[in-house]
Amino acid sequence: MNAPTRELLKQHVIDPEICIRCNTCEETCPVDAVTHDGNNYVVDASICNHCMDCISPCPTGSIDNWRVVTTPYSLAEQFSWSELPAQEELEAADSGTIEALEQEIEGLLEEARKGLGGKPVAPHSASKPTVNLYNRNKPATATVTGNFRLTEAGAESDVRHIILDFGDLPFPVLEGQSIGIVPPGTTADGKPHLVRLYSVASARDGEKPNAGNLALTVKREPGGVCSNYLCDLPRGAKVEVTGPFGATFLYPNDPAANIIMICTGTGSAPFRAFTERRRRDMPDAPGRLLLFFGARRPEELPYFGPLQKVPEKLLGKHFCYSRVPGQPRTYVQDRIRSEAATVAALLNDPNTHVYVCGLKGMESGVNEAFADVCRGASVDWAALRVTMREAGRYHVETY
Ligand code: FAD
């Protein structure tokens, strides 16, 4: 006689080892199913309706975890986790039901992605990224081999170029990925500090080719735990690193790919990596690289000096300054509009990829500028953006 099939549920859970507690999921959840304490972000199974709105904004992918259960994990259980529990052993008689649940969740994910304006996917020509190789309980240790100020000495913001060397330890990254930094010490209530994410600013083969190292672009935040820790590190210091993270905001390897890069501040980090990759790997590629880079003043624009030396043939540059005395305030969206003819022609080209990186507020301004540019060229931007996202050609990473 067959064992009776038990009622199974697919429960949405968050991996505490990968989660960086950035609050994005809690802000995104339309039904307030995500909550947190001082330890973990968790999902209330009695509220979660599997709408999937939280999946794509999560910068680490920690949100995309599921357990098939007979009794859902309570909030108290989830708050106490330091790692995800293994999938519980289920009766053989339940296996058909598990498969049905899995298909149902996959279907919901697909539907939700359509509603979000297309599934966020990596460019077709991107290499396959390695993710989550190291975590909080098993971090990689890197040595600081460089820490240079990028902004001028008198400038308000202190942005640094920091080089981390992994020696013989494998730490494979692709342009567009981020790494986690574990700041030492504890919070006021004695808990270990949370991991913070930083975009890789060097090409996949390293800041110095094939030397097992990578670069970061870090802005010192007044009172910030991790940015001050990093910005003050001397050469030779050891740093605990997690990751790599990110599987969609990736450099397209196709030499025909035009890449429009739009950034402010440290959002330039991945674009330094993209440009360096193109320069090293295929300097004569037919695809165009076009950069819109916003800062308050030239002296606060990271990599201002080195960027001047990158030939226009490799990288078209548009610097936009919002606080130069005596000059009108120009933001990246203003320059996108004033370059409407070039931008519209590129957006109409199926080989064009758009990447937006930097401050959280910039996405809507850039989106409106693209809508205006497209309107002028009789193109439906809303529809084009869906097409581009589904083809892995439109990417946003803001923080
Ligand atoms: P935190 O200690 O987390 O504090 C954040 C802010 O809150 C600070 O301004 C601080 O002054 C303020 N604050 C803290 N405590 C208090 C308090 N009690 N009262 C009032 N204010 C307070 N950053 C980069 O510089 N470069 C990058 O390339 C980069 N890439 C990123 C990529 C991704 C995908 C993500 C998600 C983030 C990225 N960040 C990057 C941001 C980075 O992860 C950190 O958030 C940033 O460095 C600030 O961290 P912190 O520990 O210094 O500040």
Boltz pocket constraint, residues with backbone or C-beta under 6 A from the ligand:
constraints:
  - pocket:
      binder: B
      contacts: [[A, 22], [A, 59], [A, 178], [A, 196], [A, 197], [A, 198], [A, 199], [A, 200], [A, 217], [A, 218], [A, 219], [A, 220], [A, 221], [A, 222], [A, 223], [A, 224], [A, 225], [A, 226], [A, 227], [A, 228], [A, 266], [A, 267], [A, 269], [A, 397], [A, 398], [A, 399]]
      max_distance: 6.0
